[in-house]
């Protein structure tokens, strides 16, 4: 349950990515500002690559038109 709530919090923090659309650098700053959950997460060796992939995914959502 706690992990599910943490996921919802993260999704809520990532929501502004769709607002910035393709402002890639700003979106990376938003993702980078999300703190890791103490005692649960450690930065991965490829953390920056993961962040970049997440931003690309969310930017693709913002670009798509219904």
C-alpha positions in Angstrom: 0.0 0.0 0.0 2.8 2.4 0.9 4.5 1.8 -2.4 1.3 2.4 -4.3 0.9 5.7 -2.5 4.5 6.6 -3.2 3.8 5.9 -6.9 0.8 8.2 -6.9 2.9 10.9 -5.3 5.6 10.5 -8.0 3.0 10.6 -10.8 1.6 13.7 -9.3 5.1 15.3 -9.2 5.6 14.2 -12.8 2.3 15.8 -14.0 4.0 19.2 -14.8 6.0 17.4 -17.5 3.0 17.5 -19.7 2.6 21.2 -19.0 6.1 21.9 -20.3 5.6 19.7 -23.3 8.9 19.5 -25.2 11.0 21.8 -22.9 13.3 18.9 -22.3 15.8 20.6 -20.0 13.1 21.9 -17.7 11.5 18.5 -17.6 14.8 16.9 -16.6 15.1 19.5 -13.8 11.6 18.5 -12.6 12.5 14.8 -12.6 15.8 15.5 -10.9 14.1 17.4 -8.1 12.1 14.4 -7.0 13.9 13.0 -4.0 14.6 9.3 -3.6 12.6 7.5 -0.8 14.9 7.0 2.1 15.6 3.3 3.1 13.8 2.2 -0.1 15.7 3.6 -3.1 19.3 4.2 -4.0 20.4 6.0 -7.1 21.1 3.6 -10.0 24.4 3.8 -11.9 22.4 4.9 -14.9 20.1 7.3 -13.0 20.5 10.1 -15.6 19.7 7.8 -18.5 16.6 6.6 -16.6 15.5 10.2 -16.0 16.0 11.0 -19.7 13.9 8.0 -20.7 11.1 9.0 -18.3 11.1 12.6 -19.7 11.0 11.2 -23.3 8.0 9.1 -22.4 6.1 11.9 -20.7 7.0 14.3 -23.5 5.5 11.8 -26.0 2.3 11.9 -24.0 2.2 15.7 -24.2 2.8 15.7 -28.0 0.1 13.2 -28.9 -3.3 14.7 -29.8 -6.5 12.8 -29.1 
